[in-house]
Amino acid sequence: MLISPSILAADYANLERDVRAAAHAGADLLHVDVMDGHFVPNISIGAPVVASLRKLDALPLDVHLMIENPSKYVDMFCDAGAAYLTIHLEAPDDKPTADTLRSIRARGVKAGLSIKPKTPVAAVRELLPLCDMLLVMTVEPGFGGQKFIDGSTGRIAEAKSLARALSPDCLIEIDGGVDETNVAVCRDAGADIAVMGSALFRGDVGERMKLMRSVLNK
């Protein structure tokens, strides 16, 4: 299982330190939440910070756009250095979601699609062949430190089954409240990538990463 530390839980005054610590600890990706205060109630960071993180050349950037009109910002975040660029199925946009996913792939970036906890997994059926990753939110998007929503493992299993049928190479990512108490059961349900924020950055990143790997190796 791949682990993608979320910088939403990092110390922004020491962001380079925390990113390098995560990379040194064996993280596979670096999750970057972009929030606009409209699609979700919080505001986070923009493309300049993503570009600065890319300059560190530490980890591939897993950029999650929790914003309205994501099609307008595809080129901006691709130029900034995203390796994966994920948009929300529910985000309002003048451009069809399918076209936005195609435009991400046309830039040589992996295209991701995310769904909120109340969105039926089946809603992505027609779009899965255009996705390199499906992000199943296990909390309501917008804030870090939330509790994993009970019943999410069933949605993960459903997403994995649908991906196997329609887009076998599409990875299933999970985000929200994932920690040592539930990461193994999420993997067993079909998750390929776990986004972790507070679970890693609330203590020594290296030690916390060792704990997650030990849980996954049992």
N, C-alpha and C positions, 0 to 999 in steps of 0.2 A: 504494500500500500504506500502511495506517495503522500508526503506530508508537506503542506503549504502553509507556513506561518503567516498570520495576518498582522500587518504592521499597524492595524487599527488599535492593537493592544500594546504596541511598543512605546518606548519613551521617545517622543518626537524631538526632545532636546538632545538626544543621543541616538538618533536614528541610524546613522552609519555604524555605530558600535553594535547596536542590536541586530542589524541586518547581517553584518559580518559574523556575529556570534551564531546566528541561526544557520548561516552557510557552513560555518566550521563544525556545527553540531550535526550536520548531515541532512539538512532540509533539502527537499527536491525542487521546490518552487518558492516564490515569494508572493503572497496574496496581497493585492492592493485594492482597497475599497474606495471607489469614487462616488460620492454622494452629493446631490445638488440641492437638498432642502426642499424639493418639490415632489419628486417620486417617492422619496423617503424623507422623514422629518429632520434628519441630521445633515450637516455639511461637513465634508472632509477635505480632500485634496484634489488637485488637478494635474494636468499633463506636465507642467514644469517639474513637479516632484517626481513623477514617474521617470522623466528624462534624467533627473539627478540620480535616481536609484539605478538606472541602467548604466550610468557611468561607473558605478561601483563594480560592475561586471561580476557580481557575486552569485546570483541565481536567476533563472528565467522568471520573468514577471508575469504573474497570473492576475490580470487586471479585470476587476468586476465593476461594470458600470451600472450603478443604481441611480439612473438619471432619466429624465424625459428626453425625447428626441435623440436617442443615441446615434442614429444614422449621421447626424451632423458632426459627430465627434470621432468617427471611426479613423479618419486619416490622421487626426491630431494624436490619438493614442497609439496608433501604429507607428507613426513617426517618432513618438517618444520612446518606443522600445518594447511594447507589449509582445510577449511570446504567445499568450492566450488573451483573447479579448472577449469578455462575456457580457451579453446584453440581457435584459429581462423581457420575457414574453409579454408581461403586463404593462410595459412602459409605453405610454402614448407616443406616437410618431407618425409623421406624414408619409413616411416610406414604409412599405411592407417589411415585416420582420425577415422574411425569406431573402429579400433583396439586400438587407443589411448584413445578414450572415454571409451571403455571397461576396459582398464587398470586402468583408474582413478577410475571407480566404483569398480573394484576389490580390491582397497585399502580402500574401505569404505568411499570415498570422493565423493561428488556430482559432476557430470560431466557437464560442461557447454560448449556450442559452440557459437562462436561469428561470426557475419558477418559485413563487412564494408558497408557503405551507398550505394555503387554502385553494391553490390552483390544481385542478385535476392533472395527474401525470399524463393522461391520455391527450391532453390539449396540445402536447408537443409532437404528436404522432406524425403529422405531415412535414414537420420541420427537422426531425431527427436526421434524415440523410444529409442535411446541410451542416450538421454539428460535429465538431471534434470533441466536444465536452458538453454534458448536461449537468448543470449545477442545481441540486435539490436543496433548497433552503430548509434548515431544520430549526430555524427561529424566524420571526418576522424581521425582514431586513431593515437596517437603519441604525442599530446600536450594537456595540459589543457587550460581552459579559452576560448575555441572556442564557436562560435554562433551555436545554435541549427539549424539544416538544415531543411528548409521548406519542407513540404511533408513527414516528418518522421512519422507523426501519421498514415498515410495510411499504411506504412510498419509495424508499430506496430500492427495495426488491422489485417493485413494479417498474421502476425506471430502468433497472438493469435488464429485466425481461424484455421490455419494449426495445431497448437499444440492441440487444442481441438479435432480435428479429428484424429490425429495420436499419441499423447502422452499427455493425459489430465492432468497429474500431472506436466508437464514441465512448469516451471515459465518463464515469459517473463521479461527480464531485459533491461533497456535502460541506455545509457551512452553517455553524451556529450551535454553540453549547457542546461541541465535541471535545471530550477529554478522555482520561484513562479509564473512566467508568463505562464508556459506551463505544469507544473507537473500534474495539474488536468485533462487537456485534454488528456495527455498521459495515465493517469490511465483509463480514460473513453474509450480510444482506446483499452485497454487491457493490459497495462503494470502492472506487479505485483511488480517489484522492480525498484526503481529509484536510480541510482548512481549520487551523487552530490559532486562536489569539491568546486569550487569557490563560488557557491551559499551558501555554509555553512561556509567555512573557511575564507571568505573575511571580516567577522565581528565576533561578539560574537556567538559562535556555538550554545549555548543554545537558544539565542533569534532567530537566524536564523532557528533553528529546530522548534521552536514554530510557526514561520511564516508559514513554509511549512505544518505543521500539521493543522493549522487553514485554510489554502487554501484548503487542501484535505478534511476537514470536512464540507465545505460549501455545 
